[in-house]
């Protein structure tokens, strides 16, 4: 493609870019288009399991915020593969491990959220007048203390029998020999056939969800769209070796640009929820100054303005993603998946 849609994509979503610069490799370089789907998905999931194990010790030791982040990315990729690449494994273990990794995503969420808030604290401070910034320091202390508690709770859970059973059992399941006559409906499909079908279906879902969002649509719908975009992104990355690099890489970059906007909106939405809850708690706490409460009010106002701006800009961002050129590109690249839906 030679038009502006595919040129100079700019910055990408920090969350997954951090993961891509680490030991997590989402690319499917070790799988081939004609490989059985169950074998291909198994290879993808083994990479994610290795990433979880590689980042566990650093998470427990709190060596760097990137460890927990990358562990969570591998968990999300695992959940996405299990949820989107359906009927390649028997139903019962698929449900069991999908539930297990859902739990793992839940228990790692609070520490990561607080960590992100703390990392972005200086940016928060820039949203209030300079004279108020010092009054926000008790909020920084509240964040830091909450993060310490969240990590302590996370360490306990990651040291639990439940976690060990999940990871060890999952490793044994993925290490089993390939069944000669699998019962799962999609197990023996060529991997590219499954990839084409699922990617094209998710792309159509993104368009349907995005077109349904209007100016008065609740924020939860944008969050659901963001999750669908993540699922699509993961599949594109899992199977990108199946497609010409000059075609698949621009598709991924264009999706990243759209995800970045949705991610910014969701981040502000989550920050506002946490700040409102924290402000209500601090108002009841003896010793919290009026200056701190006023500064938090100013911060809430700044974030609300930011949220409103991002909400207004959604239509333009989605319009760029929903351009005819992009639809034609996906339709051509995943033509087999499009034909399967007819």
Buried (B, 14 or more C-beta within 10 A) or exposed (E): BEEEBBEEBEEBBEBBEBBBEBEBBBBBEEBBBEBBBBBBBBBBBBBBBBBBEBBBEBBBEBEEBBBBBBBBBBBBBBBBBBEBBBBBBBEEBBEEBBEBBEBBBEBBEBBBBBBBBBEEBEEBBEBBEEEBBEBBEBBBEBBEEBBEEBBEEBBEBBEEEBBEEBBEBBEEBBEEEEBEEBEBEBBBBBBBBBBBBBBBBBBBBBBEBBEEBEEEEEBEBBBBBBBBBBBBBBBBBBBBBBBEEEBBBBBBBBBBBBBBBBBBBBBBBBBBEBBEEBBEEBEEEEEBEEBBBEBBBBBBEBBEEBBEEBBEEBEEBBEBBBBEBBBEBBBEBBEBBBEBEE
